[in-house]
Amino acid sequence: MQSSHNVMVFIEHHDNRVAEISKELLSRASDLARDLGGEVEAVVLTGEEMEEIQDLGRYGCSRVYCVQDKRLANYTSVPYSKALGKVVRNYTPHVLLFGATTMGRDLAPRIASELNCGLTADCTELEIGNHKIKGKIYENILLQRRPAFGGNIIATIVSPESKPSMATVREGVMKKQELDEKLQVEVVNLESDLTDQDVLSEVLEIQKVEKKVDLKSAKIIVAAGMGAVDEKSLNMVRELAHVLGGEVGASRPVVDGGYLDKDHQVGQTGTTVRPVLYIACGISGQVQHRAGMGEAHRIIAINSDPNAPIFDCAHYGIVGDVNQVLPKMIQAYKEN
Ligand SMILES: Cc1cc2nc3c(=O)[nH]c(=O)nc-3n(C[C@H](O)[C@H](O)[C@H](O)COP(=O)(O)OP(=O)(O)OC[C@H]3O[C@@H](n4cnc5c(N)ncnc54)[C@H](O)[C@@H]3O)c2cc1C
């Protein structure tokens, strides 16, 4: 397929509001499109009019392909992949991006399979660059980076011989950036050719379960690792989070061990966070944990082992027992 130089983002929306992940993707797409000499395009599949489309220029999007059809009101696999496949075939982007959400993980492989092109799941970094394979140099292709082999290496994956290059990207990994002056968005309304035969499943009811913790938007996170899971130290982690007006985070074994809910988990298979302050209490700092918090603005680590890897990414390190350090921190923050 001959492709343009454009970067296309599939826009996810819920309750007629554009999802945060889509804004994050548009922001990263702006950088990629600049490197490719192309534009950022978005695809919106919807059952009703979406006013927010015009606002996507704020994140660098210059064109939105919109298919409105009542059969697209709720996400179901076949109608969405049929409608999106048609847009991608007609407008031939160089790069096509999805959130690594339930929807993106279902939809992206269907499109990749239909177009017979490569797809990298769960990327944590995207870049445009050159890549040499068996003496042949491929220029200006999408370098798709993601943790591999249990997070022990960061692999760069390319699919240079098929277009578009497709990737799903984890939520919270790319930074949402608003332009100083938003772009004028051209909205291209496209005819839907869906029929009732395309609707193989029907959404009868949607039950929403509120998340107990909103780690993604927390400014301060105090996180417990396996070095802070006895009742006394876990209560101190909670108290420090409370005193600072923050949320409680956790490493994966803390969640797997049933000490805290999955909503608290930070890391490769948990939430990616970027708070102003991250206090790691009794967390060793393995790469899978750091993948989720390494971008925090300030990291304070408390660990009894001076060689713990968490000290490699911490801005301030306290070598000590959480049971002795945390009471002092709580007292100090209370007093100030
Ligand atoms: C595919 C895959 C995905 C993964 N995803 C995630 C993920 O999303 N998030 C995640 O966190 N992990 C993840 N992991 C697990 C990860 O590899 C580590 O095992 C985990 O992060 C370790 O958790 P921890 O630091 O709490 O525990 P430990 O490694 O057991 O470390 C406990 C630390 O506490 C310190 N300590 C002990 N007692 C005290 C004390 N009294 N005071 C101060 N310090 C003390 C110790 O020195 C030690 O450094 C994943 C692993 C794999 C293979």
The ligand as a Gaussian input file, in Angstrom:
#p B3LYP/6-31G(d) Opt

LIG

0 1
 C        6.444000      -9.476000      33.268000
 C        6.626000      -8.820000      34.615000
 C        5.894000      -7.706000      34.910000
 C        6.045000      -7.081000      36.137000
 N        5.321000      -5.946000      36.402000
 C        5.528000      -5.294000      37.568000
 C        4.850000      -4.079000      37.845000
 O        4.006000      -3.612000      37.082000
 N        5.135000      -3.449000      39.012000
 C        6.043000      -3.924000      39.923000
 O        6.254000      -3.290000      40.971000
 N        6.690000      -5.080000      39.673000
 C        6.452000      -5.782000      38.536000
 N        7.085000      -6.950000      38.319000
 C        7.860000      -7.550000      39.445000
 C        9.263000      -6.958000      39.570000
 O       10.158000      -7.674000      38.776000
 C        9.744000      -7.065000      41.023000
 O        9.670000      -8.400000      41.454000
 C        8.955000      -6.213000      42.003000
 O        8.860000      -4.890000      41.548000
 C        9.610000      -6.236000      43.360000
 O        8.760000      -5.655000      44.305000
 P        9.322000      -5.065000      45.661000
 O       10.422000      -4.123000      45.353000
 O        8.170000      -4.556000      46.439000
 O        9.841000      -6.379000      46.428000
 P       11.297000      -6.924000      46.672000
 O       12.016000      -7.112000      45.391000
 O       11.117000      -8.105000      47.562000
 O       12.042000      -5.773000      47.453000
 C       11.764000      -5.387000      48.767000
 C       12.738000      -4.280000      49.104000
 O       12.433000      -3.795000      50.393000
 C       13.644000      -3.576000      51.101000
 N       13.306000      -3.718000      52.525000
 C       12.990000      -4.825000      53.210000
 N       12.661000      -4.535000      54.468000
 C       12.802000      -3.201000      54.603000
 C       12.595000      -2.293000      55.661000
 N       12.152000      -2.687000      56.876000
 N       12.832000      -0.975000      55.444000
 C       13.257000      -0.535000      54.232000
 N       13.461000      -1.359000      53.201000
 C       13.225000      -2.671000      53.366000
 C       14.602000      -4.625000      50.596000
 O       15.954000      -4.191000      50.750000
 C       14.197000      -4.721000      49.127000
 O       14.956000      -3.827000      48.314000
 C        6.950000      -7.599000      37.105000
 C        7.683000      -8.735000      36.777000
 C        7.533000      -9.340000      35.552000
 C        8.338000     -10.559000      35.254000

